[in-house]
Amino acid sequence: MPQSTPPPKALAHAYDLGKQSQDLHFDWDNAREVEEKVEEEWGELKAALKKWPGFKASTYEELGDILFTLVQLARHLDIDPEKVLTLANDKFSKRFSLMKRMIEEEGLDILVLSRAQKEIYWEKAKKILREGDGG
């Protein structure tokens, strides 16, 4: 029995769909037009969030729409969305790990700190990593 090819990951699939529509001249003319669409989708997502959690379907739909549109913006900017999301994940991971380590080194329990206290450590971690050019 032949193995089927797994479906592409969502970011890559969204990118490919955009390329397909571009090839058929059904696409935005430039990144500015996509930016305007991102702003429109953001407004629709905010409206859906006002109804959360009562209308989960509309929030799912609008969140998907803005993610799809952001991938199209990346495509128009000739940026690989998978790469930039991986970079963002790595940056968050480094900052979060450093934040936790600083809290532990001070003998504190992260679970009992307030959100505001955690934000202080987060900002310290950002500053340290930026100065070291690590995020």
Secondary structure as GFF3:
##gff-version 3
##sequence-region A 1 135
A	DSSP	alpha_helix	10	23	.	.	.	ID=ss1
A	DSSP	alpha_helix	31	49	.	.	.	ID=ss2
A	DSSP	alpha_helix	56	76	.	.	.	ID=ss3
A	DSSP	alpha_helix	81	105	.	.	.	ID=ss4
A	DSSP	three_ten_helix	110	112	.	.	.	ID=ss5
A	DSSP	alpha_helix	115	131	.	.	.	ID=ss6
###
